[in-house]
Amino acid sequence: MLCCVGLIGGFAVGQSLGGPWTFIAPAAGFGIGLIADMKLMKGFHGHGGRPDTGSQAKKDTGPVGGAAADPGNAEQQAERLGKT
């Protein structure tokens, strides 16, 4: 948004100064506005409107999809693979 304001302001300044400033001032205004946009919006990127609570969701701890380790299941798998 600030890049548009800079561009329009640059056009106004460029027209009042005349000469090569007709082309230089809008480009400079747009560039300064774009940098200001990036600096101001850097902190808002990735939050998606949610406040940062500082905590993360708990992840599944099991080996496959959060399944708990079962000793009986491990023995059955070992027997099937012939490693008894």
N, C-alpha and C positions, 0 to 999 in steps of 0.2 A: 504494500500500500504506500509506503514511503517512497518507493521508486517512482510511482506515478506522480506524487506530489513534487518530487525532485525534477522529473521530466517537465511538468507544466511550469514550474518555477524557472527552470532553465530556459524554456522557450521565451518566457517573459523577459528574463535578463538578456538573453541573446538578441531579441528583437530591439530592446532599448539600446544596447551597445552597438549593434550592427557589425558589419564586416565578417571576419571569420568567427566571431563569437556567436553568430547565428547558429552555427553548427557545433561549436565546442561546448557552449554552456548547457544545452539540453543533454548532451552525452555525459558531461560531468555531473549534472544534477541527477540523472538516472543512476549513474554508477554509485554516487554517494548514498542515494536513497536505497539502493539494492543492498549495499554493505550494511546500512543501518537496519534494514529489514532482517537480514541474516543474523546480526548480533542480537537484536531484540527477541527474535523467535527461537533462538537456539535453546533457551531454557524450557520452552513449551513443547519441543518436538518429542514425540513418543509417549506423552502422558495420556493422550486421548481424553482429556477432560476429567480424568480421575486424579484425586489428590494422592501424593506420594506418602504412604503411611510408614515406609521404612521396613515393612515386613514382606516376606515372600511366601508364596503358597508352598505347602509341604509336598514333597515329591514321593512317588511310590518307592519303597525301599526293597521290595522283593526282586528276585531275579527276572521274572517275566510278568509284566503288567501288574505289579504290586502283590503277586501271590506270595504268601508266606512259605518259607522253606519247611518241608515236611520230611522228617527222617525216613518214614516208611516209603514215601514216594521215591526218595533217592535210592533206597535199597532195590526197589522194583526196577528202576532204570538201570542200575548196575547189573542186575540179573539178566535183563534183556540184552545188554551189550556184551554179556559174557565176561564180566570183570568181577567175579565173586571171590 
